[in-house]
Amino acid sequence: MQHVRPRHRMFLTHTSAELPAFFAPELPETRCWRALRLTAHQPWLFATVLLDDEGLQDTFCLAWDTDLLELLRGAVPARLVGLLIMLPGWASPTGQWGAVAIKQVWVADDKWGVEWAVFRDDENVDRICGLDLEPPPSLTNWRLMFEL
């Protein structure tokens, strides 16, 4: 069972920020933007994936930890090569937006069968929902989803 949380708007933009289609002719189904508005001041993720064996990479802005798990569990599992959690000022020691590099992503179940993503940073601090929160002690069935 996946963890379900309210889905607040995270990234918004206006049509005036759209770039002409010729900026990405190889991706006809996509739209290009020169600016995004961040409307929810909560943690979000930068996930960098390897696209081919020649080193071509793409980076995604993901609003939720469940979006990352979806990416990792995709039909062709993404080859994740880098992951940052972006922390808003209220969750950062500096009081400003900041980034924390993640070296492992684990998934564990609570006693009700709800799945939690646990992010472990370079200092071995475990984070729930991107925050410096201890995972509940009742989590079981830990599975490693990503490791740098």
N, C-alpha and C positions, 0 to 999 in steps of 0.2 A: 504494500500500500504506500502510495506517495504522500509526503507531507503536503497538506493543502493550506494555503494562507491567502488572505485577501489579495487581490491583484490590483494594486493602485497603479495609476499611470506613472511611468518613470521617464521615458524619453518622448518628447514632443517636438514638432517642428512646424513651420508654416510654409505654405507653398512658395513664398518669396525667397526661401532659402534653398529651393531646389535648383540643382545644376542641370544644364542641358544634357540630353541623353547621350551625346557624343563622348561624354567623359567615361562611359563604360559600355561601349558598343558590344563587347563580348558577353555582357550580362543583360540581355534584353528585358528580362522580367523584373529587374531591379530599378530602383530610383536612387539617385545620388543627391546628397545634401551637403551644404557647406557649413551648416550649424544645426545643433540640436539643443533643445531646452531640457534641462534636468528638473523635473517637477517634484520629485520625492527625495527628500534629504535622508536617504538611508543607504546602506552599503549596496554596491553593485560590483560587477566583475568585468575585467578585461581578460579574455581567453584567446591565446594565440595558438593556432593549429597549423600543422605542416600539411600542405596541399599535395605535394608530390615528392618524389625521391630526389629532385634537383634543388630542394631547399625553399621552394616558393611557400610563403606563409600568408595567412590571413588572420586578422584580429577582430574579435567580436565584442561588442558591449552587451552584456547580459544583465537583465534587471534582477533576476532571481536565481538562487542556488538550484532550484528545480530546472531552470533553463539549461544550466551547465550539465546536470545529470542527463537531461534529454539529449544534449549534444554528445556526451560521452557514450550514451547507449544507442546512438543512431544506427540506422541500417548498416552503414559503413562507419564503424566507430571512429570518431575524430582522433587524429594524432595530436594530442595536446602537448605543446612544447613550452608553454609558459602560462602562468595564471597569477593575476593580481586582484586583490580585493581593494576596492576604492572605499575609503572610510570618510563619512561626512564629518564636519568639524565637531559635532557633539559627541562623536565616538572616537575621535583622534586625540592623542596626547598633546598635539600642538594647537588644537582648537581650530585648525584649518583642514580642508580636504587633504587626505594623504593616501598612500598606497602601502599595502603589505604583500610581499611575495609569498606565495603558497607553494609548499613542496609536496604536500600530499592531500588528496581528497578521499575521505572515508565515508561510507554509508553505514548506518546502524539503525536498528529498530528499537522503539520504546516498548513498554509492556502492553500497549494497545495495538501494536503492529504498525504504528506510524513511522515512516522512514525519515531519518534526519541526515543531512549532509554535514559532515564535520571537516573543517579545513584546518590543516596543521601548517603553521608557518615555519620559517627558518630557525626560529628560537624554540621550536617544539611547543608552542602555545596552540591549543585547540580552540577553534572558533565555531560557534553556531550562528547561522545567518550572517556570517561575516564579522560578527562582533567578538570581542574578547570575553566570551562567556564559557564557563565550564560546561561540557556536555552533561546531561543528566546521568547520574550514576547507574540508572536502570537500563541504559542502552546495551543491547546484546546483538549478536550476529554481525559483528563488524566486518565490512568488506572494503578492500582497497580498490578505489576506482581510478586513481591517478597518482603517479609518483615521478618527480623530476630526478 
